[in-house]
Amino acid sequence: MNIRKNLAAIFLGLMLLFSNFSPVLAKSYTDIPEDYWAAEEIEDVVTKNIIPVFGDNTYRPLERVTRVDFTGMLLRALGLSAAPITTEPAYSDVTTATFGYPDIARSDQFGLIYGYTDGEFKPQRFITKVETASIMSHITKDTDIDTDVLKQFADYQQIPGWGVFPFAKAIKYGLYVNYPLETELNPNRELNRAEAAVLLARLMKALGLVEEQYKAEEPAPEPEEPKEYMLSVEHLENYGVAAVDRVNITNLRRIILAKNVFKVSFVESFNSKKHKIGDVIPFYFKKDVRTIEGTLLIPANTKLYATIQELRDKKWINKNAEVYLHFTKMVFPNGQEYPFIARVLNNTEGVLVENYWLKPLEYTVAGAAIGGVAVGLPIGAANDRSGDGMAIGFPAGAGAGLIAGFLTPGVNYKARANEDILVELKVDCSLYNDYSQQFTETTTTIVPAADTTAPATDTVAPAVDTAVPAADTITPAATDNLY
């Protein structure tokens, strides 16, 4: 008994599987079964937003199409629906308040769909199949046409005289619809939405047949990224402290590797006492920065800008003020800006600070002078031996000055205009031959030359115009607005 029940269930399942049941497509519309004659084309035009569905998620394939609706569909199929409107249509029955006015205006502007001899466009009139054949003929390229091609259709004599040639051309190009009977054209029947989907889907597959003036300009192809390859490896002066001195020269850029060191100069005098965190301090290159091999990298008078990230005041027991700078960019004499990420590399890495022995030595000298005069001379005079007095006074004063130098507060950091400091590049700096590429993040793989090693991936992409002439020499001034 159970076996019979199982066999019956299997048989029923097979009957359902192979029956003529047509499930509805899981699309944005709910009324088109998968086996509908125009299902594929409807899916195509709906997906591409050529023909919209209705608010109740139905497509309504048998609903007739008005002239204004077909105008919008055609514009979208040709890629012209967003074209700027530059002319105003002169149809007597069309105003800016007319439904679909923008589409009618664009159609008239491009010469897609003509109005009637009475001067009207008749936007709400249903469009006929012969009218759509005329439109397809009008927008496609000229070709030799034999109207005898129409005679294969039983109702070809129903085509109005003005539509004979256009219909023959549309048939030659395959831009017509004759469903359900392939032997009939039904030229005067009004076009429905299923037929519109098939016609426009075919048109979009045959855009090469459309005259250029009736379709959107194709976007220019994306330019191919040039292949980058190594040309040579050059070197910079290392100032006796640089961990790296290499510059990789490629066909596209000059890559200054991180840890190269540069000498830059204060534009104006600096005193840490007069600044605060966040202040921007200007520097500049006094001379062209060239590789030892002669390649120009940075022209003279290029300015560098550093931000004070931390500022520590001087303290007791000879603790000097400390200034932490973060270099962020450089500006060429022609005004172009480039990223330049660097830090100070003076007597203390990453910080500007006076030498620890500066004040104690100054106090020692001053103490010696004072001790020799104020102490030594009176002692010598009292004993009529001034030389001995000086010998006693100088060491005593120097010792007292040295002790005072160590015990009193340190000094502020000061620099004169044009005074030099060393800075170390923190990340690779790319100077592109083409300035427009300077801020383009590149992942190009560099193909090394046979005798060189490819550089590490560059993390900063500034560019440089090596043809920029040096500007007039900078005259540092306290009032110069540099940032």
C-alpha positions in Angstrom: 0.0 0.0 0.0 2.8 2.4 0.9 4.6 1.6 -2.4 1.5 2.6 -4.3 1.2 5.9 -2.5 4.8 6.7 -3.2 4.5 5.9 -6.8 1.4 8.1 -7.0 3.2 11.0 -5.4 6.1 10.6 -7.8 3.8 10.5 -10.8 1.9 13.6 -9.7 5.2 15.5 -9.3 6.3 14.6 -12.8 2.9 15.7 -14.2 3.3 19.1 -12.6 6.9 19.4 -13.8 6.2 18.7 -17.4 2.8 20.4 -17.6 2.2 23.6 -19.5 2.3 25.6 -16.3 4.2 28.9 -17.0 5.6 30.5 -13.8 5.9 34.3 -13.6 9.3 35.8 -13.9 10.8 37.0 -10.6 11.3 40.5 -12.1 10.1 43.9 -11.2 6.9 43.1 -13.1 4.5 40.3 -12.3 2.4 39.7 -15.5 4.9 38.2 -17.9 5.4 34.4 -17.9 8.7 33.0 -18.9 7.4 31.5 -22.1 5.8 34.7 -23.3 6.8 35.5 -26.9 8.5 38.8 -26.0 9.7 37.9 -22.5 13.4 38.2 -23.3 13.1 41.6 -25.0 10.8 42.9 -22.2 13.4 41.9 -19.6 16.1 43.6 -21.7 14.3 47.0 -22.0 13.0 47.0 -18.4 16.5 46.2 -17.0 18.0 48.9 -19.1 15.3 51.4 -18.1 14.1 51.9 -21.7 10.5 51.1 -20.9 9.2 51.5 -17.3 6.8 49.2 -15.5 3.7 50.5 -13.9 3.2 51.4 -10.2 1.5 48.0 -9.5 4.5 46.1 -10.8 2.9 45.1 -14.1 4.2 45.5 -17.6 0.9 45.3 -19.5 2.3 44.0 -22.8 -0.9 44.6 -24.8 -1.4 48.2 -23.7 -1.0 50.6 -26.7 1.8 53.1 -26.8 1.2 56.8 -27.3 3.5 58.9 -29.5 4.9 60.8 -26.5 5.6 57.5 -24.7 7.4 56.0 -27.7 9.4 59.3 -28.0 10.8 58.8 -24.5 11.5 55.1 -25.1 13.4 55.9 -28.3 15.4 58.6 -26.7 16.5 56.3 -23.9 17.3 53.5 -26.4 19.6 55.9 -28.3 21.2 57.3 -25.2 19.8 60.8 -25.7 17.4 61.1 -22.8 19.7 63.4 -20.8 20.8 65.6 -23.6 20.6 69.4 -22.9 17.5 71.0 -24.4 18.7 73.9 -26.7 15.6 74.5 -28.8 11.9 74.9 -28.2 9.5 72.8 -30.3 7.0 74.8 -32.4 4.1 72.4 -32.4 0.8 74.1 -31.8 -0.4 71.5 -29.3 2.7 71.3 -27.2 3.7 73.7 -24.4 6.1 73.4 -21.5 3.1 72.1 -19.4 2.5 69.2 -21.9 3.2 65.7 -20.5 6.5 64.5 -21.8 7.5 68.0 -23.0 11.3 67.4 -22.4 11.2 64.3 -24.5 9.2 66.0 -27.3 11.7 68.9 -27.2 14.7 66.6 -27.4 13.1 64.6 -30.3 12.4 67.8 -32.2 16.0 69.0 -31.5 17.5 65.8 -32.9 14.9 65.4 -35.7 13.8 61.9 -34.5 10.0 61.9 -34.7 8.2 64.4 -36.9 4.9 66.1 -36.3 1.9 66.2 -38.6 1.2 68.5 -41.6 -1.3 70.5 -39.5 1.5 71.6 -37.2 0.6 69.3 -34.3 2.6 66.6 -32.6 -0.4 64.8 -31.2 1.5 63.4 -28.2 -1.4 61.3 -26.8 -2.3 59.7 -30.1 -1.4 56.0 -30.3 1.5 55.4 -32.6 1.0 52.9 -35.5 3.4 50.2 -36.7 3.8 52.0 -40.0 4.8 55.1 -38.2 7.4 53.2 -36.2 8.7 51.7 -39.4 9.0 55.2 -40.8 11.0 56.3 -37.7 13.3 53.3 -38.0 13.9 54.1 -41.7 14.5 57.8 -40.9 17.2 57.3 -38.3 19.2 54.5 -40.0 21.8 54.8 -42.7 20.8 54.9 -46.3 21.0 51.7 -48.3 19.7 50.2 -51.6 16.0 49.2 -51.1 13.8 47.0 -53.2 10.2 47.5 -52.2 9.4 44.0 -53.7 10.5 42.7 -50.3 7.1 43.7 -49.1 5.2 41.3 -51.3 6.1 38.3 -49.1 3.5 39.7 -46.6 -0.1 39.0 -47.3 -1.3 42.5 -46.2 1.5 44.6 -47.9 -1.1 46.5 -49.9 -2.5 48.0 -46.7 0.7 50.0 -46.3 0.0 53.7 -47.1 1.9 55.1 -50.0 4.2 57.3 -47.8 5.2 54.2 -45.8 6.1 51.8 -48.6 9.8 52.7 -48.9 10.3 53.2 -45.1 8.7 49.8 -44.3 10.8 48.1 -46.9 14.0 49.6 -45.4 12.9 48.6 -41.9 12.4 45.1 -43.1 15.8 44.9 -44.7 17.4 46.0 -41.4 15.2 43.7 -39.3 13.7 46.6 -37.4 10.1 45.6 -37.5 7.7 43.3 -35.6 5.1 40.9 -37.1 3.8 38.8 -34.3 1.9 36.5 -34.2 1.6 35.8 -37.9 5.0 36.1 -39.8 3.1 36.5 -43.1 1.3 39.7 -42.0 2.6 43.2 -41.1 -0.6 44.8 -39.8 0.9 48.2 -40.7 -2.0 50.3 -39.5 -2.5 48.6 -36.2 -1.4 50.6 -33.1 1.8 49.4 -31.5 1.6 47.7 -28.1 4.1 47.6 -25.3 5.3 44.0 -26.1 6.0 45.0 -29.8 7.7 48.2 -28.6 10.0 46.1 -26.4 11.0 43.8 -29.3 11.5 46.7 -31.7 13.7 48.7 -29.4 15.6 45.7 -28.2 16.5 45.0 -31.8 17.4 48.6 -32.4 19.8 48.6 -29.5 21.5 45.6 -30.9 21.9 47.3 -34.3 23.1 50.8 -33.2 25.8 50.5 -35.9 23.0 51.1 -38.5 21.9 54.3 -36.9 23.1 57.6 -38.3 25.6 59.2 -35.9 23.5 62.3 -35.5 20.7 60.3 -33.9 22.7 58.6 -31.1 24.7 59.6 -28.1 28.4 60.1 -28.6 30.4 57.1 -27.3 32.6 58.0 -24.4 36.3 58.2 -25.2 38.1 55.0 -24.3 40.0 55.0 -21.1 43.6 55.7 -21.8 45.9 52.8 -21.2 48.2 53.3 -18.3 51.7 53.6 -19.5 54.1 50.8 -18.6 56.7 52.0 -16.2 60.3 50.7 -16.4 63.6 51.6 -14.8 66.1 53.8 -16.6 68.8 54.3 -14.1 69.7 54.6 -10.4 71.2 57.9 -9.4 72.4 59.3 -6.0 72.2 62.3 -3.8 74.7 63.9 -1.4 74.4 62.1 1.9 75.8 64.8 4.2 77.6 62.1 6.1 74.4 61.0 7.9 71.9 59.7 5.3 71.0 56.1 5.6 70.0 56.1 1.9 71.2 58.2 -1.1 69.4 56.5 -4.0 67.1 58.0 -6.6 65.4 55.7 -9.0 64.8 57.2 -12.5 62.0 55.6 -14.5 60.4 56.7 -17.8 57.6 58.3 -15.8 59.1 59.7 -12.7 62.0 60.3 -10.4 61.6 58.4 -7.1 63.5 59.8 -4.2 63.7 57.0 -1.7 62.9 57.5 2.0 65.8 58.3 4.3 67.5 60.5 1.8 68.6 63.7 3.5 68.3 67.3 2.4 69.7 70.6 3.5 67.1 73.3 3.9 67.1 76.9 5.3 64.9 79.0 7.5 63.2 81.7 5.5 63.0 83.9 8.6 64.5 84.0 12.1 62.9 81.6 14.6 62.6 81.7 18.3 60.7 78.8 20.0 59.5 81.2 22.7 57.4 83.1 20.2 55.6 80.0 18.7 53.0 77.5 19.6 51.8 74.0 18.5 50.2 74.2 15.1 52.3 77.1 13.7 53.6 76.6 10.2 57.2 77.3 9.7 58.6 78.1 6.2 61.9 76.8 4.9 63.4 76.9 1.4 66.1 75.3 -0.8 68.9 77.7 -1.4 70.2 75.8 -4.4 68.9 73.4 -7.0 68.7 69.8 -5.7 70.4 67.6 -8.3 71.6 64.1 -8.2 75.4 63.6 -8.3 74.8 62.4 -11.9 73.3 65.8 -12.7 69.5 65.2 -12.9 67.5 68.2 -11.5 65.0 67.2 -8.9 64.0 70.3 -7.0 64.6 73.8 -8.3 66.3 76.5 -6.1 63.9 78.7 -4.0 61.4 75.9 -3.6 59.7 76.4 -0.3 59.0 73.8 2.3 56.4 74.0 5.1 56.6 72.3 8.4 54.0 72.2 11.2 55.0 72.4 14.9 53.6 69.1 16.3 55.0 69.4 19.8 56.8 72.3 21.7 58.5 71.7 25.0 59.6 74.7 27.0 63.0 75.0 28.6 63.3 73.7 32.1 65.6 73.9 35.1 68.9 72.0 35.3 69.8 73.0 31.8 66.9 71.4 30.0 66.7 73.2 26.6 63.4 73.9 24.7 62.5 71.3 22.1 60.7 71.8 18.8 59.1 68.9 16.9 58.4 69.6 13.2 56.5 67.7 10.7 57.2 68.6 7.0 54.2 68.2 4.8 54.6 69.9 1.5 56.9 71.9 -0.8 55.9 74.6 -3.3 57.8 75.2 -6.4 58.7 78.7 -7.6 55.8 78.4 -10.2 53.3 77.8 -7.4 52.7 74.1 -7.9 52.4 72.1 -4.6 53.9 68.7 -4.0 53.7 66.4 -0.9 57.0 66.2 1.0 56.9 64.2 4.2 60.0 64.6 6.3 61.4 65.2 9.7 64.3 67.1 11.3 67.6 65.3 11.3 70.0 67.6 13.2 72.0 66.9 16.4 68.8 65.1 17.7 66.6 63.1 15.4 63.2 64.6 14.8 63.6 67.6 17.1 65.2 71.1 16.9 67.1 71.7 20.2 70.1 73.7 21.1 73.3 71.9 22.0 73.3 70.7 25.6 76.7 72.3 26.3 75.9 75.6 24.7 74.7 77.4 27.9 77.2 75.8 30.3 80.0 76.8 28.0 78.7 80.4 27.7 78.3 80.6 31.5 81.8 79.2 31.9 83.4 81.8 29.7 81.4 84.6 31.3 82.2 83.3 34.8 85.9 83.1 34.0 85.9 86.7 32.7 83.9 87.9 35.7 86.0 85.9 38.2 89.3 87.1 36.7 88.3 90.8 36.9 86.0 90.9 40.0 88.0 88.4 42.1 91.4 88.0 40.7 92.4 91.6 40.3 91.5 92.7 43.9 93.4 89.7 45.3 96.4 90.5 43.1 96.3 94.2 43.9 96.2 93.5 47.7 99.3 91.4 47.3 100.9 93.5 44.6 100.8 90.4 42.4 98.0 90.9 39.9 99.1 87.9 37.8 98.6 85.5 40.7 95.3 87.1 41.4 94.1 86.5 37.8 95.3 83.0 38.0 93.1 82.4 41.0 90.1 84.5 39.7 89.7 82.9 36.3 89.4 79.3 37.4 87.2 80.2 40.3 84.9 82.2 38.0 84.9 79.5 35.3 83.9 76.8 37.8 81.1 78.9 39.2 79.9 79.7 35.7 79.9 76.1 34.7 77.9 75.1 37.8 75.5 77.9 37.2 75.1 76.8 33.5 74.1 73.3 34.5 71.8 74.3 37.4 69.8 77.1 35.7 67.0 76.6 33.1 68.0 75.7 29.6 67.6 77.9 26.5 65.0 78.4 23.8 65.7 77.2 20.3 66.8 80.0 18.1 67.7 80.2 14.4 68.7 83.0 12.1 67.1 83.6 8.7 69.0 81.5 6.1 70.3 79.2 8.8 70.6 75.6 7.5 69.2 72.4 9.0 69.1 68.8 7.7 65.8 67.0 7.1 65.2 63.3 6.4 62.5 62.1 4.0 60.2 59.8 5.8 58.4 58.2 2.7 59.4 57.8 -0.9 58.7 61.0 -2.9 57.8 60.6 -6.6 58.4 63.5 -9.0 56.4 62.8 -12.1 57.4 63.9 -15.5 53.7 64.8 -16.1 52.5 67.1 -13.3 48.9 65.9 -13.8 49.9 62.5 -12.4 51.3 63.8 -9.2 48.3 63.0 -7.0 47.4 59.9 -8.9 47.9 56.9 -6.7 49.9 54.4 -8.7 50.2 50.7 -8.4 52.2 50.3 -11.5 54.8 47.5 -11.4 58.1 48.8 -12.4 60.0 46.6 -14.8 63.7 46.9 -13.7 66.5 47.3 -16.1 68.9 44.4 -16.3 71.5 46.0 -14.0 69.2 47.6 -11.5 66.7 46.7 -8.8 63.1 47.7 -8.9 62.2 50.2 -6.2 59.7 49.5 -3.4 56.1 50.6 -4.0 55.8 54.3 -3.7 53.4 55.5 -1.1 53.3 59.2 -2.0 52.8 60.4 -5.5 53.9 64.1 -5.9 55.0 65.4 -9.3 57.7 67.8 -10.3 58.2 69.9 -13.4 61.9 69.7 -13.9 61.7 72.5 -16.5 60.6 75.1 -13.9 63.1 77.9 -13.9 64.5 79.1 -10.6 62.8 82.2 -9.3 64.4 85.3 -7.9 66.4 84.7 -4.7 64.2 84.7 -1.6 64.7 87.7 0.6 63.6 86.5 4.1 61.6 89.0 5.9 59.5 88.8 9.1 56.5 90.4 7.2 56.7 88.0 4.3 53.4 86.1 4.1 54.6 82.6 3.1 51.5 80.5 4.0 
